[in-house]
């Protein structure tokens, strides 16, 4: 079969993806440590070793990278290429709704083939919207804890999340989404790469996807 080559993801989208992915891994590992440290208090401050301060510092740096990645994604939602804008990846129109059901049936092994769609399928898009909203909450709760003296973050954090303790609890709870989501995401990407032959995994490195040329 002949395939057509399409530049699908811009450099900015790929930069966002890797900033987001690598910061999430760092934030989950350091977040788990902050929540329940696995070193003893004897280490803390003794012999110029400060594991908790070091881990918190790494968490905050990764938090800024994560926030930067989200700002890039918000920009692309409005100003990215066709595949990167929210209208394309959400089931907000008849084609998107049809694609959602086709994808569910395809992934459930009920329907063998489905119509090609260059960007995200709308099932993936819907899960990205949830991730996007959880990420916003994570940023608000993170900065609420980081700058408790700032009127801006106190205002937004207090209004949207309640007390600092609630902010911390929701921040911790949302971490579980960021532990489960990457596992399902990677599984489905590998599955897709095997069954769909559109070059999904390589596309997040080189931006290129393929469609059958008779399409
Ligand atoms: C995927 C994103 C993130 C994950 C999974 C995550 C995870 C966590 C976890 C599990 C904790 C410990 C909470 C507890 O004590 O129970 C924590 C604490 C914290 N996180 Fe995050 N976090 C993320 C993003 C952010 C962001 C964007 C910021 C903003 C800078 C941030 C700032 C903080 C702060 C300030 C604390 C409290 C540290 C302390 O008081 O010791 N986090 N994070």
Boltz pocket constraint, residues with backbone or C-beta under 6 A from the ligand:
constraints:
  - pocket:
      binder: B
      contacts: [[A, 23], [A, 24], [A, 27], [A, 28], [A, 30], [A, 31], [A, 32], [A, 34], [A, 35], [A, 56], [A, 59], [A, 60], [A, 62], [A, 63], [A, 64], [A, 66], [A, 67], [A, 138], [A, 139], [A, 141], [A, 142], [A, 143], [A, 145], [A, 146], [A, 168], [A, 169], [A, 171], [A, 172], [A, 174], [A, 175], [A, 178]]
      max_distance: 6.0
